[in-house]
Amino acid sequence: MLYREAGQFKTTYAEDMAIFPIRQDRIALGILLGIAFIGVPLLADFDIWPFGSDYLLRAILLPFLILALAAIGVNILVGYCGQISLGSGAFMAIGAYSAYKLGTGVHIPLTWLDFAISIPPLPVLLAILLGGLTAAVVGILFGIPSLRIKGLYLAVATLAAQFFFDWVFLRVSWFTNYAPSGSVNAPTLDFFGLNVGTPIERYMLCLIFVTAFAVLVKNLVRGNLGRQWMAIRDMDIAAELIGIRPLYAKLTAFAVSSFIIGVAGALWAFVYLGSWEPLAFSIDRSLQLLFMVIIGGLGSIMGSFVGAAFILILPILLNLIPTQLGVPLSTETITHLEFIIFGSLICFLLIKEPHGFARLISIGKEKLRLWPFPY
């Protein structure tokens, strides 16, 4: 009864085309954003449960926000444009290392010309955005084969990008400023004179990034460009026949997706890890992001958040629940259980509900709009 839309009349085109046309959805979103922007900081400042320690912020909320942002980027390419990608971890690494180099200063010696290119350290915010832009340029280059190949062949091409950049960042010491260990430390997070150092400040920074990009992407996929992506996904030949340019549509999908993933990679390195090495962006990261999109829902912004939450919370539940029941499990057993649950769930969703948990939530909302009537 609380989800009825009786009496909610749309009298303008803007109301009819709103992102959330039902008042209850807008209220729920407002409450959620209020809790995220106001409730969590207040609870953390006064050390009120469950924010009595920094564990929830550092170990759950920070990675959840950043991985949800990366999943949004993957969803643009895989869910909205239908281009399979297994190189998301590489684009996160490109964003992280590009932001690191720009944030600490770039020096390229050209000995044969007796000349050197030097760029002074840039502000952190600009370095993060330019890191995403660098990832977008590389994404366009690796997206060019999508004009000729598709499906598993395109997946192998993006997988080649993953292994190539794993090798580059591991072997080319210029990217790590010639650090002997290959590990690098993020520069100080200084935004407009404000030093972002505490967990709650890092949380607010990531929350602002995620909220801004989620709103931008939601509007983007509802516009002309997003419709082109979905037309290419559904049937590229038919899309070309009605005047959509596959070159433009596919490369813009690769560019926007790689840009968002690159920004997420820079945030993952600067805000969450602080110190990292190339293994932080291995093929496991690419598969993790792909699992988030499949489980959460292909072609759904909400699905990116649901998938990220599920992937992060499941291992924690597998640790806590058996312990509370008096049946502690070893780390190896928990790892195997994660693989079993993820694999089984992906197979089930691909067969029964290819659009993931987001579609199941949408179906539940549709039934609530009609309840208690079955029609």
N, C-alpha and C positions, 0 to 999 in steps of 0.2 A: 504493500500500500504506500510505503514511503517513496517508491521509485516511479510513481505514476507521473505522467506528463500532461494530465488533464488540466485544461485552463492555461497552458503555456502556448500562446498563439504567436506565430512569427509574422510580423507585419512589415518587415524590410528584408531586402536581399542579404544584408549583413547578418541579420539574425538567422536567416535560413542557411547561410554558408559558414556559420561559426564553427570553430574547432570543437567546442563542447556545446551543442545546441540544447541539451537538457539541463535545467537549472540545478538538479541534484548533482550532476557531474561537476559543474562549476563550483558548487559549494564544497564538494569532497576534495577537489583539487586545491581550493583555497585553504582548507584545513590542513591538507598535507604539506603545502608550501609553508604555512604558518608554523607547523611543528618543525619543519626542516630548518627554516631561517631564524625562528625565534625560540621555539621550545627547546631544541637540542642545545643551543648555546647557553640558555639560562640554566638548564639542568646541569650542564658541564661546569658552569661557573660556580654553582652552589654545591657541587659534588653530590647530587641527588641520584639515587639509583635509577637506571643502570649505568650512570655515568660517574660513579664514585671513583673509578680509575680511568686511565687513558686507553684501556684495552679495546673497548667498543669502538672508539674513534679510530685508533691506529690500525687495528686488525680487521675490522669489519666495514665501517662506514667509508673510510678513505679508499680502500681497494674496490668497494662496491661502486662508488661514484665514478672512479676512473675507468674501471672495466665496463661499466654501463655506457660511458661515453665512447669507448672503443667499439663496443657492440653496436652502437648506433651507426658508427661508420661502416662496420661490416654489413649491417643490415641494408644500408643504401645500395651497396654493390650486389650482395647476394639476394636479399629479400625483395628489393624494389626493382633492380635492373636484371636480376637473374643470371649474373656472372659469377661463377663459382671461384672462390679465392682461398688459397691455403698459405698466403704470404702476409697475413696481417701482422704477425710478429715482426717481420722484417720492416714493415712501414712504421711500426712503433719504435723500432730501433733507430731508423733513419731520423724520425722526429726527435728522439732523445739525444742522439749524438750530434745532430745538427744544432739543436738548441744548446748543447754543452759547448760546442766549438764557438758558436756565436756569443754565448754568455761569458766565455773566458778569453775571447780574442782569437782571431784567425791570422795565421802567418804562413804564407805559401812562398817558399824560396824558389826563384827561377834562376838557378846558377848559370845556365847557358846564356842567359840574357843579362847577367849581372844585375838582377833586379828582384824585388820581393813584393808580394802583395800582402799588405797588413791591414786588418780591420780591428779597431779597438773593441773591447768588450761592450756588448750592447745591453740595455736594460732587460731584465728577466722576462717581462711580459712580451716584449718585442722578439726576444730570442725564441720563446715558446711558439709564438705565431709564425715566425719565419721557419722554425723547425717543421711545423705542419705544412708550410708552403713548399719546403724542400721535398717532403714526403709526397706532396701532390704532384710535383714535377716528375719524380721517379715513378709514381703510380701511373701517370700518363704514358711514360715510356714502356712500362711493362703491360699497359692496357692495349697498346697497338696490336699485339697478336690477336686480341679478342675480335678484331674485324674479320679474321679468317678462320679462327678456331673457336670452339665452344665446348661446353660440358667438361668431361674429364680431361681433355687435351688442354683446355684453358687452366684447369686446376693444376696440372703438371707444370705449366708455364709459370704460374704464380709460386708454385712450390720451388721452382728453380731460383726465383728471386729470393725466397727465404734462405736457401742454402748458400747462395752467392753472398748475400749481405752478412750472414753468420760468419763466413770466411773472411770477408773484408774487415769487419770490425774486430775480429780476433787477430788477424795477421798484420794489418796496416796500423802501425803504432801512432801514426799522425793523428788519428781520430781520438786517441786517448792521451794526447799531449805527451807521448813517449813515456807513459807510466810503466815501470818495469813489470808490475803485477798484472797490467791490463785492466785494472779496476780504476774507476774515476769517481770523483766526489762532485756533487752538484754545487754550483755557486750559491751564494747567499740569496735567499728569496726576498728581494727588496722590491716592493711594488709601490711606486710613487712615494718613496721615503718611508714606507711602512714595512718593517721587518716581520715577515710571516714565519714564525718559528714554533709556536705552540701547536699542539694537535687540533685545538678548536679553530685556530686561525687557518691552518691548512685545510681543515674540513670546509670552512666557509669559502675559501678560495676555489676548491674543487666544485663545491655546490654551485657557485656562480657560473663557472665554466660550463658545467653540465646543463644547468637550467637554460643558459643562453643558447647553447648549441641545440638542445632539444627543441626549443621554440623555433629556432631558425630552420631546422630540418623538417619539423612538422609542417611549417608553412611552405617549405620548398617542395615537399612531395605532394602537396595539394595543388601546386601550381602547374604551369605549362611544362616545366622541365621534369617534374615528377611524373606527370602523365606520359611523357615520352619514355621515361625509364620503364614504366609499367607496361607500355605497349611493346617495347623491345623484349621484355621478360615474357609476355604472354605469347607473342608470335612475331619474331623479328621480320620475316618476309612480308607479312600483312602490314606491319608498321611502316616498312619502307614503301609499300604501295600507296599508302595514304599520305605520304609526304614527309615522314619522319626520317631524319638522316642518322643512320646507325653510327657513323663515325662520331658525330657530335654527341649523341646520346650516351654511347658507351664510354667515350673518353671523359665526358663531364662526370659520369658516375664514378669512374676510377679516380678522377681528380678530387671530387668532393669527399669521397670515402677515404682516400689516402690522407687528405688534409686533416680530417677529424681524427683518424687513427694516429697520425703523427703528433697532433696536439695531445692526445691521450698518452702517447708514449713519453712525451716530454714531461707531462704531469706525473706519470708513473715513476720516472727516474728522479725528477727534482723534488716532488712533494712526498711521495710514498717511500721510495727506496733511500734516496739521499746519496747512496754509494752503490754502484752496480758494475756489472761486467756483461759481456755479450750473451752469456747464457741466460740472462734475465729475459731475453726476447727470442727464445728458441722456438722450434716448431711446436713445442708443447703449448706455448702461448697462442699460436695461431689456431691450433685445434680447440683450445679452451674457448676462444672467442667464437669460433664457428659453432661449438656446442651450445653456447649461450643463445645464439640467434636461432638455432633449430629448436631448442627446448622452449625458449621464450615465445617465439613466433616470428616467422618470416614475413617481412613487409609490415612490421608493426613497431612503432617507437616504444610503446608500453611493453612489448615483448622483450625489448633489449634490457629493460630494467628488471623484468621478471626473471629472465634467464640469468642475468648477473647475480641476482639475489639467490636463486636456487643453487647455482654452481658454488657460491661462497658459503652458503649456510649449511648445505648438506654435509660437508666434512665435519663441521663443528657439531652438528647433531649426532653424527656417527661417533664422535668422541664423547659427548655428554650423556646421551641416553643410555648406552650400555653401562657406563660407570654409575649412573644413578640407580640402575636396576641391579647393581652388584655383579655385573658381568663385564669386567674390563676387557677390551680388545687390544691386541698389539697394533703397532703402527702399520705393519705389513698387511694385517687383516683388514684394517680400515681402508688402506689404499686399494686393495682388491675389491672391497665392497663398493667403493666409489666407481671403479671401472665397470663393475657389473650393473650398478644402478644406472649410470649414465648411458651405457650401451643399450640396456634393455629399454630405458625410457625413450631414447632416440628412435629405436626401431618401432616402438609402439606408436609414438607420435607421427612418424613418417607414414605409417600404415593407416592409423585411425584418424588422426587430426594433424595434417601437414602444417597447419598454421600455428601449432603449439599452444602453450597455455594462454596466450593472448586471445586466441579464438574461443577457448573454453570460457574465459571471463566474459567475452562479448556475448556468447550464447546465454550465460547466466543472467546478464543484464537484460537481454531481450525477453527472457522468461519472466523476470521481475516486473517488466513493464506491463505484462499481461496478467500476472498472477492476481487472483486465484483462477482466472479463466484460462482454459487450455488452448484458446484460439486467438 
